[in-house]
Amino acid sequence: MEKEKELYQLMDEGDYPAAIQLMLRHRAAIASCRQFHAVRQLDNNIQKGYRTLTTKVTESLNIVLSSFQSLEYERVLVAYKLLELPSDDLTKKIDTYYVGTVDGLLVEVARSFALRNSRARIGVEELLKMKKFSELCKYVNTDDLLPCLLQALSVVSDLMLNYYAIYNWHMVMER
């Protein structure tokens, strides 16, 4: 029970490599005692911890991608290796995050400006249902086009800065 608390504390602190090492040590010790009911329950708890850990690592990846911090990024990368998650999966998640985030944020920017347009001949519900940036831009007041564009560029620039930080981190590590 105390080791389980330690496992969750390590996860809460973001020290995924240490949490994974602790989990792997206990799984190895449990393997030789599986015939006991209490040990099987402990193994179930560790498997639950593994699923929680995998989820937390993915959540941490999303946080690091939105606001790059090298220590946190390194912990996530080490966790991916220790959990034996495919590196292709990590690359896909990074690409999907940036593509999806750019699209989603641009839609939100355009929607916020379209909702300000009191002369639009469309209801709020219809604007909230629209998912395409180009559709929403049709309902942005002409006086708001420049501020909308500036905010959209600001959002994309922030994401590009984080992407560049990750790219640069990899370039430095390859040296």
Contacts in CASP RR format, 6 or more apart in sequence:
PFRMAT RR
TARGET T0000
AUTHOR 0000-0000-0000
METHOD contacts of the structure
MODEL  1
MEKEKELYQLMDEGDYPAAIQLMLRHRAAIASCRQFHAVRQLDNNIQKGY
RTLTTKVTESLNIVLSSFQSLEYERVLVAYKLLELPSDDLTKKIDTYYVG
TVDGLLVEVARSFALRNSRARIGVEELLKMKKFSELCKYVNTDDLLPCLL
QALSVVSDLMLNYYAIYNWHMVMER
3 22 0 8 1.000
3 26 0 8 1.000
4 45 0 8 1.000
6 22 0 8 1.000
7 19 0 8 1.000
7 22 0 8 1.000
7 23 0 8 1.000
7 46 0 8 1.000
7 49 0 8 1.000
7 53 0 8 1.000
8 49 0 8 1.000
8 52 0 8 1.000
10 16 0 8 1.000
10 18 0 8 1.000
10 19 0 8 1.000
10 22 0 8 1.000
11 19 0 8 1.000
11 52 0 8 1.000
11 53 0 8 1.000
11 56 0 8 1.000
14 56 0 8 1.000
14 60 0 8 1.000
14 72 0 8 1.000
14 75 0 8 1.000
15 75 0 8 1.000
16 53 0 8 1.000
16 56 0 8 1.000
16 57 0 8 1.000
16 60 0 8 1.000
16 75 0 8 1.000
16 76 0 8 1.000
16 78 0 8 1.000
16 79 0 8 1.000
16 82 0 8 1.000
17 75 0 8 1.000
17 78 0 8 1.000
17 79 0 8 1.000
17 82 0 8 1.000
19 53 0 8 1.000
20 53 0 8 1.000
20 79 0 8 1.000
20 82 0 8 1.000
20 83 0 8 1.000
21 82 0 8 1.000
23 46 0 8 1.000
23 49 0 8 1.000
23 50 0 8 1.000
23 53 0 8 1.000
24 82 0 8 1.000
26 42 0 8 1.000
26 46 0 8 1.000
27 43 0 8 1.000
27 46 0 8 1.000
30 39 0 8 1.000
30 42 0 8 1.000
30 43 0 8 1.000
30 46 0 8 1.000
33 39 0 8 1.000
34 40 0 8 1.000
34 43 0 8 1.000
50 83 0 8 1.000
53 79 0 8 1.000
53 83 0 8 1.000
54 83 0 8 1.000
54 85 0 8 1.000
57 76 0 8 1.000
57 79 0 8 1.000
57 80 0 8 1.000
57 83 0 8 1.000
57 85 0 8 1.000
58 93 0 8 1.000
60 72 0 8 1.000
60 75 0 8 1.000
60 76 0 8 1.000
61 76 0 8 1.000
61 90 0 8 1.000
61 93 0 8 1.000
61 94 0 8 1.000
61 97 0 8 1.000
62 97 0 8 1.000
63 72 0 8 1.000
64 72 0 8 1.000
64 73 0 8 1.000
64 76 0 8 1.000
65 94 0 8 1.000
65 97 0 8 1.000
65 98 0 8 1.000
65 101 0 8 1.000
65 162 0 8 1.000
65 163 0 8 1.000
65 166 0 8 1.000
66 101 0 8 1.000
66 159 0 8 1.000
66 162 0 8 1.000
67 162 0 8 1.000
68 162 0 8 1.000
68 165 0 8 1.000
68 166 0 8 1.000
68 169 0 8 1.000
70 169 0 8 1.000
73 166 0 8 1.000
73 169 0 8 1.000
77 90 0 8 1.000
80 87 0 8 1.000
80 89 0 8 1.000
80 90 0 8 1.000
94 166 0 8 1.000
98 159 0 8 1.000
98 163 0 8 1.000
101 159 0 8 1.000
102 155 0 8 1.000
102 156 0 8 1.000
102 159 0 8 1.000
103 133 0 8 1.000
105 155 0 8 1.000
105 156 0 8 1.000
105 159 0 8 1.000
106 133 0 8 1.000
106 152 0 8 1.000
106 155 0 8 1.000
106 156 0 8 1.000
107 130 0 8 1.000
107 131 0 8 1.000
107 132 0 8 1.000
107 133 0 8 1.000
107 136 0 8 1.000
109 148 0 8 1.000
109 151 0 8 1.000
109 152 0 8 1.000
109 155 0 8 1.000
110 133 0 8 1.000
110 136 0 8 1.000
110 137 0 8 1.000
110 140 0 8 1.000
110 148 0 8 1.000
110 152 0 8 1.000
111 127 0 8 1.000
111 128 0 8 1.000
111 130 0 8 1.000
111 136 0 8 1.000
113 140 0 8 1.000
113 141 0 8 1.000
113 144 0 8 1.000
113 147 0 8 1.000
113 148 0 8 1.000
113 151 0 8 1.000
114 120 0 8 1.000
114 127 0 8 1.000
114 136 0 8 1.000
114 137 0 8 1.000
114 139 0 8 1.000
114 140 0 8 1.000
115 124 0 8 1.000
115 127 0 8 1.000
116 141 0 8 1.000
116 144 0 8 1.000
117 139 0 8 1.000
117 140 0 8 1.000
117 141 0 8 1.000
117 144 0 8 1.000
119 141 0 8 1.000
120 127 0 8 1.000
120 139 0 8 1.000
120 141 0 8 1.000
122 139 0 8 1.000
127 136 0 8 1.000
127 139 0 8 1.000
130 136 0 8 1.000
137 148 0 8 1.000
140 148 0 8 1.000
END
